[in-house]
Amino acid sequence: MILSCTIVSMSALKVDARQYKKTKIIATIGPASEAKIESLLKSGVNGIRLNFSHNRHSWHANVIHEVRTSARKLNRSVAIIQDLQGPKIRIGTVPEVISVKAGDTIEFALEGEHKDRQIPIQYDFTELVKKGERLFLRDGQVISVIESVRGGVVKARVTSGGKFGSQHGINLPDTIIKTSKLTKKDLEDLAFGLKQDIDFVALSFIHTAEDIEELRRIIKKSRKHIGIIAKIETAPAVENLHTIIEAADAVMIARGDLAIETSPELVPIVGRKIIRICREQKRPVIMATQMLESMTTSMQPTRAEVNDVATAVSLGVDAVMLSGETATGAYPVETVQLMKRIILSTEGYLAENNQFGTARKLTAAHTAQDAVSLAAITLANHLGAKLILAETLTGSTAKSISSLRPNAAIIMASPDERVCNQLSIAWGGKAFLVAPGRLIHAEVLAAFRKKGALKAGDMVVSAFGTHAGKAGSTDTVRLLVA
């Protein structure tokens, strides 16, 4: 029988099952939204991001509890994402705002060891940087070039002036930071997250795939099956996209720091490359940063922001993410509601013009599972099937079908609740928690018929494996009639 905690909301599927948003929404929770979690989920949020650069563990624990409680109440799958701060380099405490102009010389030293007129830094990068490398302050508003590094003091000459102060960020776009990307704070936060049983950990300021493997080893020791989201936001990461994406479980295009670490004009190009590679490697990809930034303070976004969301949908991202808009903004619920409308409007156009497509081409390097997924989609397209049912143990079958971007809705049925939560941010699918067994398709069809999502004669294409309990063994496509 289907478990009582079935994740998908059947009442939401009384309409044509193809008419729901395929691109998912992730919302960051903060003081503006901590009391509005249920409303956010009702409005279309599929994933919750917790920014561990802010707030205490007790606050995060309360939010996690509220998310799980609201998800059960709404019969929904929801991914909880712990976003680690990482080695974010910031200015320490300075007595007042500092103003510099082109040609000025500024010096940096570790906070507590710095002298008068030296700028204190919270993270010691003095042994990592070299002469000639750039040093940006306050998200690139102040630009300087390093002239010397001696005795724990970095001396730089300003090339573009401005103002900065306490806690403002520092970017080193030319510097390869080979030390661990997990700080002491990150390790403490991660231990908390593992105990809270979150679904994903997002790792910041990645340079190479080795950074991910370090985190993977820690998670593996905990015996938790928690996914890793690689945040692409540094120049070295851009040089190592293929290996980083392969090592991760999902990817976030963190456009804010990425624009500073590379250059603004490269961000759209890098974003497209990341989306393409993620599609090829069947990794969910998230577009983030300032998507509806104006709605932090206004009920209306700019036309450029609306177009930005629509473009991300058209490019085929799995999810779009809201940060300050929902964490600290004045209109968190309204922002989600508008984002959902933009997604539905864009996807309606894409469907009408048959532009979802299967742009991911299969090659000899792809698996039998990929070929079976393509066969399932081809059959669904030819017969006008309402649903594609992906019976999946680990989520690999569902992600394989999702990466090909079919027109039909994907019902992702798994006996693992965490897999259902993680699949909630995958493109095109609705997660459906079922009891372990060999008659998943019959149970799902019965539930959908009962709720009116399917009627007699409707066709459903099912993809599954004949090797029970073996992950990644999808080898069969079956046509079902409701």
Secondary structure, 3 states (H helix, E strand, C coil): CCCCCCCCCHHHHCCCCCCCCCCEEEEECCCCCCCCHHHHHHHCCCEEEEECCCCCHHHHHHHHHHHHHHHHHHCCCCEEEEECCCCCCEECCCCCCEEECCCCEEEEEECCCCCCCCEEECCCCCCCCCCCCEEEECCCCEEEEEEEEECCEEEEEEEECEEECCCCEEECCCCCCCCCCCCHHHHHHHHHHHHHCCCEEEECCCCCHHHHHHHHHHHHHCCCCCEEEEEECCHHHHHCHHHHHHHCCEEEEEHHHHHHHCCHHHHHHHHHHHHHHHHHHCCCEEEECCCCHHHHCCCCCCHHHHHHHHHHHHHCCCEEEECHHHHCCCCHHHHHHHHHHHHHHHHHHHHHCCCCCCCCCCCCCCCHHHHHHHHHHHHHHHHCCCEEEEECCCCHHHHHHHCCCCCCEEEEEECCHHHHHHHCCCCCEEEEECCCCCCHHHHHHHHHHHCCCCCCCCEEEEEEECCCCCCCCEEEEEEEEC
